[in-house]
Amino acid sequence: MLRDLEAAGLALAPRVERTGGPSRYYRVMGTDTRVGFISPHSQSFCADCNRIRVTAEGRLLLCLGQKHSIDLRRLLRANPTEDTPLKTGIRASLERSREVMISAAGPDPSWRGT
């Protein structure tokens, strides 16, 4: 992608700024535009990633490189007046995600549940 943009005539300069996320940033020369690339296959970022996402369907996604998620909507609907199951589910998922991300071997391919 970077080569394609440069071939299209955009001059890009690498930036050293970090946002705490997995992106590597470039400045489009002559503008204030910043472009970020996430390259999970060519540059592992698991140990540095601090991002989680919640989908519109209520799934908590813990990693760009894994398919694991937790169904927050199901937990909320099953326990509408009790927050302990929700907190327990989120904490357990975050701990498991952290273990996978910092493991020396990288993401565990066997951990691809739903």
Protein Blocks (a to p, Z undefined) as FASTA:
>chain_A
ZZmmmmnopacdddfbdehiabdcdddehiabdcddddfklmccklmpccdcddfkopac
fbfkbcbdcdfklmmmmmmmbcklmmmmmmmmmmmmmmmmmpmnbpafklccZZ
